[in-house]
């Protein structure tokens, strides 16, 4: 008879052999989920963020002037990440920018097109400034709009799946060390305030293309495993009334799954 106490929940999650994550990344995600802020602050921050973001967007749509504050948004978010978010969560966030760039460039390399490779690969917290968030979303549109008919060369090119060493500024003094999901809830508000409603909708809608990217990866590699992570969300339905922080977190994890699966396929090739 097994011990009814059993191993801790997180040991089972990290040790799950079906989990398609780099072991070190899985450990960091699990540790981030175990933060007290994830248990106590996130359940409050999640609905509050959604309501306030919706109010901000409605007010901005009622305003005749479509103003933006991209530089202010960058400065607020970097200051917030430096002072209130755990280095581990910051590292996972920086890593996501690199991971998604790797996935897009894999598609670019393996489809016959004239698209330039995506260059957004920040390695530091400061690298998330200078319109990196906007560029990150726009890159998805550029690649999907530019690849044209899906014509693949024989044999996938698995190069360019490396992740450089990242610097989340772990030694910097922080007032708090929020988990990544609570941080996303709070960062959603300056995004909604500093972008035009159309820019915000474009950013939110970019995540609806996850299924498209997964389907293309499956076509290129001939591996149906990528389709397991499709959500069934329709890219032809456009709206911004979504639980954005939750969607961003899911999007980041799905990108990690796809990237790790590509890396494992590359080792078999």
C-alpha positions in Angstrom: 0.0 0.0 0.0 1.4 3.4 -0.9 2.1 6.1 1.6 -1.1 8.2 1.8 0.9 11.4 2.4 2.7 10.8 -0.8 5.4 13.1 -2.3 4.7 16.9 -2.5 2.6 18.2 -5.3 5.5 20.0 -6.9 7.7 17.0 -7.0 5.1 15.2 -9.0 4.6 18.1 -11.4 8.4 18.6 -12.0 9.0 14.9 -12.2 6.1 14.2 -14.6 7.8 12.5 -17.6 5.1 13.7 -20.0 5.9 17.4 -19.2 7.7 18.8 -22.2 9.9 21.3 -20.4 13.6 21.7 -19.9 14.1 20.3 -16.3 15.7 23.5 -15.1 13.0 25.6 -16.5 10.3 23.3 -15.0 12.0 23.7 -11.6 12.0 27.5 -11.9 8.3 27.6 -13.0 7.4 25.3 -10.0 9.3 27.5 -7.6 7.7 30.6 -9.0 4.2 29.0 -8.5 5.0 28.2 -4.9 5.6 31.9 -3.9 3.2 33.2 -1.3 2.2 36.0 -3.7 0.9 33.4 -6.1 -1.3 31.9 -3.4 -2.5 35.1 -1.7 -2.2 38.1 -4.1 -2.8 36.5 -7.5 -6.5 35.5 -6.8 -7.2 39.2 -6.0 -5.0 40.7 -8.7 -6.4 38.6 -11.5 -10.1 39.8 -11.5 -9.0 43.3 -10.5 -6.6 43.6 -13.4 -9.3 42.4 -15.8 -11.9 44.9 -14.6 -9.5 47.9 -14.4 -8.0 47.1 -17.9 -11.6 47.0 -19.3 -12.4 50.3 -17.7 -9.2 51.9 -19.1 -10.0 50.6 -22.6 -13.6 51.8 -22.5 -12.5 55.3 -21.4 -9.8 55.5 -24.0 -12.3 54.5 -26.8 -14.5 57.3 -25.6 -11.7 59.8 -25.8 -11.4 61.3 -29.3 -7.6 61.6 -29.2 -5.7 58.3 -29.7 -2.6 59.0 -27.6 0.2 56.6 -26.7 3.0 56.6 -24.2 5.3 53.7 -25.3 8.4 55.1 -23.6 6.6 55.7 -20.4 5.2 52.1 -20.5 8.7 50.7 -21.0 10.1 52.7 -18.1 7.2 51.8 -15.7 7.5 48.1 -16.5 11.3 47.9 -16.2 11.2 49.8 -12.9 8.4 47.5 -11.7 10.3 44.4 -12.7 13.5 45.7 -11.0 11.8 46.6 -7.7 8.8 44.3 -7.2 9.3 41.1 -9.2 11.4 38.1 -8.2 14.6 37.6 -10.3 13.4 34.1 -11.1 10.2 35.5 -12.6 12.1 38.2 -14.5 14.4 35.5 -15.9 11.4 33.5 -17.1 10.0 36.6 -18.7 13.2 37.5 -20.5 13.5 33.9 -21.6 10.1 34.0 -23.2 11.2 36.7 -25.6 14.1 34.6 -26.7 12.0 31.4 -26.9 9.4 33.0 -29.1 12.0 34.5 -31.4 13.6 31.1 -31.8 10.2 29.6 -32.8 9.5 32.3 -35.3 13.0 32.0 -36.8 12.7 28.2 -37.1 9.6 28.9 -39.3 11.4 31.5 -41.3 14.4 29.3 -41.9 12.3 26.3 -43.0 9.8 28.1 -45.3 10.7 29.5 -48.7 10.3 33.3 -48.2 12.1 36.6 -48.2 11.5 37.4 -44.6 14.4 38.6 -42.5 15.0 36.6 -39.3 13.6 38.0 -36.1 16.3 39.8 -34.1 14.6 40.4 -30.8 16.7 38.3 -28.3 17.1 40.3 -25.1 19.5 38.9 -22.5 19.1 41.6 -19.8 16.2 43.2 -18.0 17.0 46.5 -19.7 16.6 44.7 -23.0 12.8 44.6 -22.4 12.7 48.3 -23.0 12.9 50.2 -26.3 9.6 49.0 -27.5 10.6 45.3 -27.1 7.1 44.4 -25.9 5.5 45.9 -29.0 8.1 44.4 -31.3 7.6 41.0 -29.7 3.9 41.0 -30.7 4.5 42.6 -34.2 7.0 39.9 -35.1 4.3 37.3 -35.0 2.2 39.3 -37.5 5.2 39.9 -39.8 6.2 36.2 -40.0 2.7 34.9 -40.4 1.8 37.5 -43.0 5.1 37.1 -44.9 5.7 33.3 -45.2 3.1 32.9 -47.9 2.1 29.4 -49.1 3.6 26.7 -46.9 6.4 25.2 -49.0 9.1 23.5 -47.0 12.6 22.3 -47.9 13.4 18.7 -47.2 14.7 18.1 -43.7 14.1 20.7 -41.0 16.9 23.1 -40.1 17.1 22.9 -36.3 19.8 25.5 -35.8 19.2 28.6 -33.7 17.5 27.0 -30.8 20.0 28.1 -28.2 19.1 30.3 -25.2 21.9 32.7 -24.1 22.8 33.4 -20.5 20.2 35.8 -19.1 20.7 38.5 -16.5 17.6 39.3 -14.4 19.6 41.5 -12.0 19.4 39.1 -9.0 21.5 41.3 -6.7 19.3 44.4 -7.1 17.3 45.4 -4.0 13.6 44.6 -4.4 10.8 45.8 -2.2 8.8 42.6 -3.1 9.5 39.5 -5.1 6.2 38.8 -6.9 5.6 35.7 -8.9 5.3 36.1 -12.6 1.4 35.7 -12.8 0.7 38.4 -10.2 3.3 40.6 -12.0 1.5 40.1 -15.3 -1.8 41.1 -13.8 -0.3 44.4 -12.6 1.7 45.1 -15.8 -1.5 44.7 -17.8 -2.7 48.0 -16.5 0.1 50.3 -17.9 -0.1 48.3 -21.1 -3.8 49.1 -21.4 -3.2 52.7 -20.4 -0.2 53.5 -22.6 -1.3 51.7 -25.8 -4.1 52.8 -28.1 -7.1 50.4 -27.9 -6.1 49.1 -31.4 -2.5 48.5 -30.3 -3.7 46.7 -27.1 -6.1 44.5 -29.2 -3.3 43.7 -31.6 -1.1 42.6 -28.7 -3.8 40.5 -27.2 -4.8 38.9 -30.5 -1.2 37.9 -31.3 -1.6 35.1 -28.8 -4.5 33.7 -30.8 -2.0 32.7 -33.4 -0.4 30.1 -31.1 -2.5 27.4 -32.8 -1.3 28.6 -36.2 2.3 28.5 -35.1 1.9 25.0 -33.6 0.2 23.8 -36.8 3.1 25.2 -38.9 5.7 23.6 -36.6 3.9 20.3 -37.0 3.8 20.6 -40.8 7.6 21.4 -41.0 8.7 18.6 -38.7 6.0 16.1 -39.6 5.4 15.6 -35.9 1.8 15.8 -34.7 2.8 16.2 -31.1 2.7 20.0 -31.4 -1.1 19.8 -32.1 -1.6 18.5 -28.6 -1.1 22.0 -27.2 -3.6 23.7 -29.5 -6.4 25.5 -27.6 -8.9 25.6 -30.4 -9.0 29.4 -30.2 -10.0 31.0 -33.5 -7.5 33.6 -35.0 -10.4 35.0 -37.1 -12.3 36.1 -34.0 -10.8 39.5 -32.9 -11.5 41.0 -29.5 -9.6 42.3 -26.5 -12.1 41.3 -23.8 -10.0 38.5 -22.4 -8.2 37.5 -19.3 -5.0 38.8 -20.6 -2.5 37.9 -17.8 -3.9 34.3 -17.8 -3.6 34.2 -21.6 0.0 35.5 -21.5 1.0 32.9 -19.0 -0.5 30.1 -21.0 1.1 31.5 -24.2 4.5 31.5 -22.5 4.2 27.9 -21.3 3.0 26.7 -24.7 6.0 28.4 -26.4 8.2 26.6 -23.9 6.6 23.2 -24.7 7.1 23.8 -28.5 10.7 25.0 -28.1 11.7 22.1 -25.9 10.0 19.6 -28.3 12.0 21.1 -31.2 15.2 20.9 -29.2 14.5 17.2 -28.5 13.7 16.6 -32.2 17.0 18.3 -33.1 18.9 15.8 -30.9 17.3 12.9 -32.8 17.9 14.3 -36.3 
